[in-house]
Amino acid sequence: MNGQKIIDIAKLEVGVTELPANSNNVKYNTWFYGKEVKDGVSLKGEKDPNAKYPWCGTFVSYCFDKCEFPLGKIGWLRGFAGCPYAVENVAKWGKIVTVPEIGDVVFYDWNGDGRFDHTGIFEKDLGKGLFQAIEGNTAFGNDSNGGAVMTRADRKYKNAIFVRPDVLSKNTL
């Protein structure tokens, strides 16, 4: 099953952290952008206080790529970095589903403001409105920029949407 392959790769990444802490310097960003990136420095190497490189989306894109199911160009050549852009353009790379399956991409809108703040990979339903996902750049107490790859068993359906990437449908074994 393709979704299980995605989860198997993601599980191998659990425990990876950015180095140094709070820097967004992590292998997923290096893979995604083609070089090390650092908050406060533009991709051209110029000082830019607005340059930020949160990596939850690059982590998801990396896992799909390593399973040979690349998400394709979702704003960037290797997938997506920004959750709002990925959700706004979902029709180009997948479809929103109401019943998630293993390997689906989950997006979170923590504030209920219609702007998606974070992403991960759906692993399983836990019942009572909860599910488990594997996510990059998260931590207890900092869901969207925590600096670690973690399995999160505390996620609620009410602030999430699920996307089934087209590559999962097209690449059946």
C-alpha positions in Angstrom: 0.0 0.0 0.0 1.4 3.4 -1.0 0.2 5.2 2.1 2.0 2.8 4.3 5.3 3.4 2.4 5.0 7.1 3.1 4.4 6.4 6.8 7.3 3.9 6.9 9.7 6.6 5.5 8.3 9.3 7.8 8.8 7.0 10.9 12.5 6.7 10.0 12.7 10.5 10.4 11.1 10.7 13.9 13.6 12.4 16.2 15.3 14.5 13.6 15.7 18.1 14.9 17.0 21.3 13.4 20.5 22.3 14.3 21.0 24.7 16.0 17.6 24.9 17.7 15.2 27.5 16.5 17.2 28.0 13.2 15.0 26.0 10.7 18.4 24.5 9.5 17.4 21.0 8.8 18.0 18.4 6.1 14.5 18.7 4.6 15.1 22.4 3.8 18.5 21.7 2.4 17.0 19.0 0.1 14.1 21.3 -0.8 16.0 24.5 -1.6 19.1 22.8 -2.8 21.3 24.4 -0.2 21.4 25.2 3.5 19.0 28.0 4.5 19.0 30.2 7.5 16.3 32.4 8.9 17.1 36.0 8.2 19.0 35.3 5.0 17.4 35.3 1.6 17.9 32.4 -0.8 20.3 34.7 -2.7 22.4 35.0 0.5 21.3 38.6 1.3 20.4 39.7 4.8 16.6 39.7 5.0 14.8 39.7 8.4 11.6 38.5 6.7 13.3 35.3 5.3 11.8 32.4 7.2 12.1 28.7 6.4 9.6 26.7 8.4 9.8 23.2 7.3 6.7 21.2 8.0 5.8 21.3 4.2 9.3 20.5 3.1 9.3 17.5 5.5 6.1 16.1 3.9 7.4 16.8 0.4 10.7 15.0 1.3 8.9 11.9 2.6 6.8 11.5 -0.6 9.9 12.0 -2.8 11.9 9.4 -0.9 9.1 6.9 -1.6 9.4 7.7 -5.3 6.0 9.4 -5.2 7.1 13.1 -5.6 4.3 15.5 -5.1 5.4 17.6 -8.1 5.5 21.4 -8.4 3.3 22.9 -5.7 4.8 26.4 -5.8 8.3 24.9 -5.8 10.0 22.3 -7.9 10.0 19.7 -5.2 6.6 20.1 -3.6 5.4 22.7 -1.2 6.8 24.9 1.6 3.8 27.0 2.4 0.6 25.5 3.7 -1.7 28.3 2.6 -0.4 28.0 -1.0 -0.6 24.2 -1.0 -4.2 24.3 0.2 -5.3 27.1 -2.2 -3.9 25.1 -5.1 -4.9 21.6 -4.0 -6.7 20.9 -7.3 -3.4 20.9 -9.0 -1.9 18.1 -6.9 -4.7 16.2 -5.1 -8.2 16.2 -3.8 -9.7 17.1 -0.4 -11.2 14.0 1.3 -13.5 13.7 4.3 -12.4 10.2 5.4 -8.6 10.2 5.5 -6.4 7.1 4.7 -2.9 6.3 5.7 -0.5 8.6 3.9 -2.9 11.4 3.2 -1.5 14.9 3.8 -3.2 16.8 6.7 -3.4 20.5 7.0 -4.2 22.3 10.3 -6.0 25.6 10.8 -5.3 26.2 14.5 -7.2 29.5 14.8 -10.1 28.7 12.6 -9.3 31.7 10.4 -9.2 29.9 7.1 -5.4 30.1 6.9 -3.6 26.8 7.2 -0.7 26.9 9.6 0.9 23.4 9.6 0.9 20.1 7.9 1.8 16.4 8.4 1.0 12.9 7.2 -2.1 11.1 8.5 -1.3 7.7 10.1 -4.4 6.5 11.8 -7.7 7.2 13.4 -7.6 7.0 17.2 -11.4 7.4 17.8 -13.2 10.1 19.9 -12.4 12.8 17.3 -8.6 12.2 17.5 -6.1 10.9 15.0 -2.3 10.3 14.8 0.0 12.0 12.3 3.7 12.3 11.7 4.9 15.9 11.4 8.0 17.9 10.9 8.8 21.1 12.7 6.5 20.4 15.7 6.8 20.0 19.5 4.5 19.9 22.4 3.8 23.5 23.2 4.8 24.7 19.7 2.7 22.8 17.2 3.8 24.7 14.1 7.4 25.6 14.6 8.8 23.2 17.3 11.9 22.0 15.5 11.4 18.3 15.6 9.9 15.4 13.6 7.4 13.7 15.9 4.5 11.3 15.9 1.5 13.3 17.3 -1.3 11.3 18.8 -3.2 14.4 20.0 -4.6 15.8 16.7 -8.3 16.7 16.4 -10.3 16.3 13.2 -12.2 19.6 13.9 -9.2 21.8 12.9 -7.9 19.7 10.0 -8.5 19.0 6.3 -7.1 16.0 4.5 -5.7 15.9 1.0 -5.2 12.7 -1.0 -2.3 13.4 -3.4 -2.8 12.4 -7.0 0.5 10.5 -6.8 -1.0 8.0 -4.4 -3.8 7.2 -6.9 -1.5 7.1 -9.9 1.2 4.9 -8.4 -0.4 1.6 -7.3 1.6 -1.5 -6.8 
